[in-house]
Amino acid sequence: MSNTWKATERAIARHLGGVRTSHRNLGTGDADVVVGAFTVEVKHRKSLPMWLKEGVAQARRYARDDQLPLLVLHQAGQRHDNDLVVLRLLDFREWFGEVKEVPRE
């Protein structure tokens, strides 16, 4: 079995300035990466659906410099509260900058 997914988790942790946690407590329900107030679940796939990549590209084309391009995925018949928001990692990093630790109250 390939360990490519582990390398992907490490790379995402590095890009976000976070910590890869899944190797510590395998099977305990921890997130793959933790950074500040974010828990990150990383999914590594051989390829992503073209419609998904095209949707992100379309959002980027229509976004002005002062706007964050988001793709919202909605399943017919489902509540909009359950819709998914997708954006490129680079766009996330440029918009939010360095993610800081947020103290919990």
Contact map, one row per residue, 1 for C-alpha under 8 A:
111000000000000000000000000000000000000000000000000000000000000000000000000000000000000000000000000000000
111110000000000000000000000000000000000000000000000000000000000000000000000000000000000000000000000000000
111111100000000000000000000000000000000000000000000000000000000000000000000000000000000000000000000000000
011111110000000000000000000000000000000000010000000000000000000000000000000000000000000000000000000000000
011111111000000000000000000000000000000000110000000000000000000000000000000000000000000000000000000000000
001111111100000000000000000000000000000000000000000000000000000000000000000000000000000000000000000000000
001111111110000000000000000000000000000000000000000000000000000000000000000000000000000000000000000000000
000111111111000000000000000000000000000001010000000000000000000000000000000000000000000000000000000000000
000011111111100000010000000000011000000001000000000000000000000000000000000000000000000000000000000000000
000001111111110000110000000000000000000000000000000000000000000000000000000000000000000000000000000000000
000000111111111000000000000000000000000000000000000000000000000000000000000000000000000000000000000000000
000000011111111100000000000000001000000001000000000000000000000000000000000000000000000000000000000000000
000000001111111111110000000000001110000000000000000000000000000000000000000000000000000000000000000000000
000000000111111111100000000000000000000000000000000000000000000000000000000000000000000000000000000000000
000000000011111111000000000000000000000000000000000000000000000000000000000000000000000000000000000000000
000000000001111111000000000000000010000000000000000000000000000000000000000000000000000000001000011000000
000000000000111111100000000000000010000000000000000000000000000000000000000000000000000000000000011000000
000000000000111111110000000000001111000000000000000000000000000000000000000000000000000000000000000000000
000000000100110011111000000000001110000000000000000000000000000000000000000000000000000000000000000000000
000000001100100001111110000000011100000000000000000000000000000000000000000000000000000000000000000000000
000000000000000000111111100001111100000000000000000000000000000000000000000000000000000000000000000000000
000000000000000000011111111001111000000000000000000000000000000000000000000000000000000000000000000000000
000000000000000000011111110000000000000000000000000000000000000000000000000000000000000000000000000000000
000000000000000000001111110000000000000000000000000000000000000000000000000000000000000000000000000000000
000000000000000000001111111111000000000000000000000000000000000000000000000000000000000000000000000000000
000000000000000000000111111111000000000000000000000000000000000000000000000000000000000000000000000000000
000000000000000000000100111111000000000000000000000000000000000000000000000000000000000000000000000000000
000000000000000000000000111111000000000000000000000000000000000000000000000000000000000000000000000000000
000000000000000000000000111111100000000000000000000000000000000000000000000000000000000000000000000000000
000000000000000000001100111111110000000000000000000000000000000000000000000000000000000000000000000000000
000000000000000000001100000011111100001110000000000000000000000000000000000000000000000000000000000000000
000000001000000000011100000001111100001111000000000000000000000000000000000000000000000000000000000000000
000000001001100001111100000000111110001111000000000000000000000000000000000000000000000000000000000000000
000000000000100001111000000000111111111100000000000000000000000000000000000000000000000000000000000000000
000000000000100111100000000000001111111100000000000000000000000000000000000000000000000000000000001110000
000000000000000001000000000000000111110000000000000000000000000000000000000000000000000000000000001111000
000000000000000000000000000000000111111000000000000000000000000000000000000000000000000000000000000111000
000000000000000000000000000000000111111100000000000000000000000000000000000000000000000000000000000000000
000000000000000000000000000000111110111110000000000000000000000000000000000000000000000000000000000000000
000000000000000000000000000000111110011111000000000000000000000000000000000000000000000000000000000000000
000000000000000000000000000000111000001111100000000000000000000000000000000000000000000000000000000000000
000000011001000000000000000000011000000111110000000000000000000000000000000000000000000000000000000000000
000010000000000000000000000000000000000011111000000000000000000000000000000000000000000000000000000000000
000110010000000000000000000000000000000001111100000000000000000000000000000000000000000000000000000000000
000000000000000000000000000000000000000000111111000000000000000000000000000000000000000000000000000000000
000000000000000000000000000000000000000000011111000000000000000000000000000000000000000000000000000000000
000000000000000000000000000000000000000000001111100000000000000000000000000000000000000000000000000000000
000000000000000000000000000000000000000000001111110110000000000000000000000000000000000000000000000000000
000000000000000000000000000000000000000000000011111110000000000000000000000000000000000000000000000000000
000000000000000000000000000000000000000000000001111111000000000000000000000000000000000000000000000000000
000000000000000000000000000000000000000000000000111111100000000000000000000000000000000000000000000000000
000000000000000000000000000000000000000000000001111111110000000000000000000000000000000000000000000000000
000000000000000000000000000000000000000000000001111111111000000000000000000000000000000000000000000000000
000000000000000000000000000000000000000000000000011111111100000000000000000000000000000000000000000000000
000000000000000000000000000000000000000000000000001111111110000000000010000000000000000000000000000000000
000000000000000000000000000000000000000000000000000111111111000000001110000000000000011100000000000000000
000000000000000000000000000000000000000000000000000011111111100000000000000000000000000000000000000000000
000000000000000000000000000000000000000000000000000001111111110000000000000000000000000000000000000000000
000000000000000000000000000000000000000000000000000000111111111000001110000000000000000000000000000000000
000000000000000000000000000000000000000000000000000000011111111000001100000000000000000000000000000000000
000000000000000000000000000000000000000000000000000000001111111000000000000000000000000000000000000000000
000000000000000000000000000000000000000000000000000000000111111100001000000000000000000000000000000000000
000000000000000000000000000000000000000000000000000000000011111111111000000000000000000000000000000000000
000000000000000000000000000000000000000000000000000000000000011111100000000000000000000000000000000000000
000000000000000000000000000000000000000000000000000000000000001111110000000000000000000000000000000000000
000000000000000000000000000000000000000000000000000000000000001111110000000000000000000000000000000000000
000000000000000000000000000000000000000000000000000000000000001111111000000000000000000000000000000000000
000000000000000000000000000000000000000000000000000000000000001011111100000000000000000000100010000000000
000000000000000000000000000000000000000000000000000000010011011000111110000000000000001000100000000000000
000000000000000000000000000000000000000000000000000000010011000000011111000000000000111000000000000000000
000000000000000000000000000000000000000000000000000000110010000000001111100000000000111000000000000000000
000000000000000000000000000000000000000000000000000000000000000000000111110000000011110000000000000000000
000000000000000000000000000000000000000000000000000000000000000000000011111000000011110000000000000000000
000000000000000000000000000000000000000000000000000000000000000000000001111101010111000000000000000000000
000000000000000000000000000000000000000000000000000000000000000000000000111111000010000000000000000000000
000000000000000000000000000000000000000000000000000000000000000000000000011111000000000000000000000000000
000000000000000000000000000000000000000000000000000000000000000000000000001111100000000000000000000000000
000000000000000000000000000000000000000000000000000000000000000000000000011111110100000000000000000000000
000000000000000000000000000000000000000000000000000000000000000000000000000011111110000000000000000000000
000000000000000000000000000000000000000000000000000000000000000000000000010001111110000000000000000000000
000000000000000000000000000000000000000000000000000000000000000000000000000000111110000000000000000000000
000000000000000000000000000000000000000000000000000000000000000000000000010001111111000000000000000000000
000000000000000000000000000000000000000000000000000000000000000000000001111000111111100000000000000000000
000000000000000000000000000000000000000000000000000000000000000000000001110000000111110000000000000000000
000000000000000000000000000000000000000000000000000000000000000000000111100000000011111000000000000000000
000000000000000000000000000000000000000000000000000000010000000000000111100000000001111100000000000000000
000000000000000000000000000000000000000000000000000000010000000000001110000000000000111110110000000000000
000000000000000000000000000000000000000000000000000000010000000000000000000000000000011111110000000000000
000000000000000000000000000000000000000000000000000000000000000000000000000000000000001111111000000000000
000000000000000000000000000000000000000000000000000000000000000000000000000000000000000111111100000000000
000000000000000000000000000000000000000000000000000000000000000000011000000000000000001111111110000000000
000000000000000000000000000000000000000000000000000000000000000000000000000000000000001111111111100000000
000000000000000100000000000000000000000000000000000000000000000000000000000000000000000011111111110000000
000000000000000000000000000000000000000000000000000000000000000000000000000000000000000001111111100000000
000000000000000000000000000000000000000000000000000000000000000000010000000000000000000000111111100000000
000000000000000000000000000000000000000000000000000000000000000000000000000000000000000000011111111000000
000000000000000000000000000000000000000000000000000000000000000000000000000000000000000000011111111000000
000000000000000110000000000000000000000000000000000000000000000000000000000000000000000000001001111100000
000000000000000110000000000000000011000000000000000000000000000000000000000000000000000000000001111110000
000000000000000000000000000000000011100000000000000000000000000000000000000000000000000000000000011111000
000000000000000000000000000000000011100000000000000000000000000000000000000000000000000000000000001111100
000000000000000000000000000000000001100000000000000000000000000000000000000000000000000000000000000111110
000000000000000000000000000000000000000000000000000000000000000000000000000000000000000000000000000011111
000000000000000000000000000000000000000000000000000000000000000000000000000000000000000000000000000001111
000000000000000000000000000000000000000000000000000000000000000000000000000000000000000000000000000000111
